[in-house]
Amino acid sequence: CDQLHCVCTLLFVAVPAGKPLNYAFSGYATTIFEVMSKLAATHQSVNLGQGFPDQEGPQSMKEIASKALYEQSNQYPSLLGVPQLRQAVARHSAACQGLACDWATETLITVGATEGIAAAFMGLINQGDE
C-alpha cells in the first residue's frame, strides 16, 4: 500500500441502531443534480442537468472536449464521488487496513478530511447530543 500516490483518509462512523440522522438535514430530499445524474447513469444517457456553457471557447479546448466525449466520462460524478475512485478506496481499505466495505453504499469522497468530518457530524449529530 506504500505505492499510493495520494493520501487516503478513511472515516468510519458506527451509527447506533435506531438513532435518527440529523433532524435538520434528514428531511431534505437529494438534489435535482443527483436525481438527474442517477437517471442518466441508469439509462446510459448524457446528463444535461447542469446546464450549458454560454461561450464557444478556444478551438484547442473543443478538440480536447471532443476527444474526452469518446474516451472518458463527460458528466459530473455522483455527489458521493467518482465510482472508480470509490472502488479504489474500498479495495485499499480492505487490503491495507483490513476493513472491508461496500464501495457503492459505504464510501464517500470529500475534498479533504475537514469536509468529511464536518459532513459526518452534521449528518449524525443533533442539538443536545453528547
The 8 nearest C-alpha neighbors of each residue, nearest first, counted from 0:
[[1, 2, 3, 95, 91, 94, 96, 4],
 [0, 2, 3, 4, 95, 5, 6, 91],
 [3, 1, 0, 4, 5, 6, 91, 95],
 [4, 2, 1, 5, 0, 6, 7, 91],
 [5, 3, 2, 6, 1, 7, 0, 91],
 [6, 4, 3, 7, 2, 8, 1, 0],
 [5, 7, 8, 4, 3, 9, 111, 112],
 [8, 6, 9, 5, 88, 3, 91, 112],
 [9, 7, 112, 6, 10, 111, 115, 88],
 [8, 10, 7, 11, 92, 88, 112, 106],
 [11, 9, 12, 8, 116, 115, 112, 119],
 [12, 10, 9, 13, 105, 106, 119, 98],
 [11, 13, 14, 10, 119, 123, 15, 120],
 [12, 14, 15, 11, 16, 10, 123, 18],
 [13, 15, 12, 16, 18, 123, 17, 20],
 [16, 14, 18, 17, 13, 19, 12, 20],
 [17, 15, 18, 14, 19, 13, 20, 12],
 [16, 18, 19, 15, 14, 20, 13, 123],
 [19, 17, 15, 16, 20, 14, 123, 21],
 [20, 18, 17, 21, 22, 123, 25, 16],
 [19, 21, 123, 25, 122, 22, 18, 124],
 [20, 22, 123, 122, 125, 124, 23, 24],
 [23, 21, 25, 24, 20, 125, 26, 19],
 [22, 24, 21, 25, 26, 125, 27, 122],
 [25, 23, 26, 22, 21, 27, 122, 20],
 [24, 26, 22, 27, 21, 20, 23, 122],
 [27, 25, 24, 28, 22, 23, 21, 20],
 [28, 26, 25, 24, 29, 23, 30, 22],
 [27, 29, 30, 26, 25, 24, 31, 34],
 [28, 30, 33, 27, 31, 34, 32, 78],
 [31, 29, 32, 33, 34, 28, 35, 27],
 [30, 32, 34, 33, 35, 29, 48, 36],
 [33, 31, 35, 30, 34, 36, 48, 49],
 [34, 32, 36, 30, 31, 35, 37, 77],
 [35, 33, 31, 37, 32, 36, 38, 30],
 [34, 36, 38, 32, 37, 33, 39, 31],
 [35, 37, 33, 39, 38, 34, 32, 40],
 [36, 38, 40, 34, 35, 39, 41, 33],
 [39, 37, 41, 35, 40, 36, 42, 34],
 [38, 40, 44, 36, 42, 46, 37, 41],
 [39, 41, 43, 37, 38, 42, 36, 44],
 [42, 40, 38, 39, 43, 37, 44, 36],
 [41, 43, 39, 44, 40, 38, 37, 45],
 [44, 42, 40, 39, 41, 45, 38, 46],
 [43, 45, 39, 42, 46, 40, 41, 38],
 [44, 46, 39, 47, 43, 74, 73, 40],
 [45, 47, 39, 48, 36, 44, 74, 35],
 [46, 48, 49, 50, 45, 51, 35, 74],
 [49, 47, 46, 50, 35, 32, 36, 31],
 [48, 50, 47, 32, 51, 46, 75, 35],
 [51, 49, 48, 47, 52, 46, 53, 32],
 [50, 52, 53, 49, 47, 48, 54, 55],
 [51, 53, 54, 50, 55, 56, 49, 47],
 [52, 54, 51, 55, 56, 50, 49, 57],
 [55, 53, 52, 56, 51, 57, 61, 58],
 [54, 56, 57, 53, 52, 61, 58, 60],
 [55, 57, 54, 58, 60, 61, 59, 52],
 [58, 56, 60, 59, 61, 55, 62, 54],
 [59, 57, 61, 60, 62, 56, 55, 63],
 [60, 58, 62, 61, 57, 63, 56, 64],
 [59, 61, 63, 62, 58, 57, 64, 56],
 [60, 62, 64, 58, 59, 63, 65, 57],
 [63, 61, 65, 59, 60, 64, 66, 58],
 [62, 64, 60, 66, 65, 61, 67, 59],
 [65, 63, 67, 61, 66, 62, 60, 68],
 [66, 64, 62, 68, 67, 63, 61, 69],
 [65, 67, 63, 64, 68, 69, 62, 70],
 [66, 68, 71, 70, 64, 69, 65, 63],
 [69, 67, 65, 66, 70, 71, 73, 64],
 [68, 70, 67, 66, 71, 65, 72, 73],
 [69, 71, 67, 68, 66, 72, 65, 73],
 [72, 70, 67, 68, 69, 73, 66, 74],
 [71, 73, 74, 68, 67, 70, 69, 75],
 [74, 72, 68, 71, 67, 75, 45, 64],
 [75, 73, 72, 76, 46, 45, 36, 47],
 [74, 76, 77, 73, 36, 49, 46, 72],
 [77, 75, 81, 80, 74, 78, 36, 79],
 [76, 78, 79, 80, 33, 36, 81, 75],
 [77, 79, 80, 76, 33, 107, 108, 81],
 [78, 80, 107, 77, 108, 81, 106, 76],
 [81, 79, 108, 77, 78, 76, 107, 82],
 [80, 82, 76, 84, 83, 85, 77, 79],
 [83, 81, 85, 84, 86, 80, 103, 76],
 [84, 82, 86, 85, 81, 87, 80, 88],
 [85, 83, 87, 86, 81, 82, 88, 80],
 [84, 86, 82, 88, 87, 83, 102, 106],
 [85, 87, 83, 89, 102, 84, 88, 82],
 [86, 88, 84, 90, 85, 89, 91, 83],
 [89, 87, 91, 85, 86, 90, 92, 84],
 [88, 90, 92, 86, 102, 87, 91, 100],
 [91, 89, 87, 93, 92, 88, 94, 86],
 [92, 90, 88, 94, 89, 93, 95, 87],
 [91, 93, 89, 96, 98, 90, 95, 94],
 [94, 92, 97, 99, 98, 90, 91, 96],
 [95, 93, 91, 92, 97, 90, 96, 0],
 [96, 94, 92, 91, 97, 93, 0, 98],
 [95, 97, 92, 98, 93, 94, 91, 99],
 [96, 98, 93, 94, 95, 99, 92, 91],
 [99, 97, 93, 96, 92, 100, 94, 95],
 [100, 98, 93, 97, 92, 89, 101, 90],
 [101, 99, 89, 105, 102, 98, 93, 92],
 [100, 102, 105, 103, 104, 89, 99, 106],
 [101, 103, 106, 86, 89, 105, 85, 104],
 [104, 102, 101, 105, 106, 85, 82, 86],
 [105, 103, 101, 102, 106, 100, 107, 79],
 [104, 106, 101, 102, 100, 103, 107, 89],
 [107, 105, 102, 85, 104, 103, 108, 89],
 [106, 108, 79, 80, 109, 85, 105, 78],
 [107, 109, 80, 79, 106, 85, 110, 81],
 [110, 108, 111, 115, 114, 107, 112, 80],
 [109, 111, 114, 108, 112, 115, 113, 80],
 [112, 110, 109, 114, 113, 115, 8, 108],
 [111, 113, 115, 114, 116, 8, 109, 110],
 [114, 112, 116, 115, 111, 117, 110, 118],
 [113, 115, 117, 112, 111, 116, 118, 109],
 [116, 114, 112, 118, 113, 117, 109, 119],
 [115, 117, 119, 113, 118, 114, 112, 120],
 [116, 118, 114, 120, 119, 115, 121, 113],
 [119, 117, 121, 115, 116, 120, 122, 114],
 [120, 118, 116, 122, 117, 121, 123, 115],
 [119, 121, 117, 123, 122, 124, 118, 116],
 [122, 120, 118, 119, 123, 124, 117, 21],
 [121, 123, 21, 119, 120, 118, 20, 124],
 [122, 124, 21, 20, 120, 121, 119, 125],
 [125, 123, 21, 120, 121, 128, 122, 126],
 [126, 124, 21, 128, 127, 22, 123, 23],
 [125, 127, 128, 124, 21, 22, 129, 23],
 [126, 128, 125, 129, 124, 21, 22, 123],
 [129, 127, 125, 126, 124, 123, 21, 120],
 [128, 127, 124, 126, 125, 123, 120, 18]]
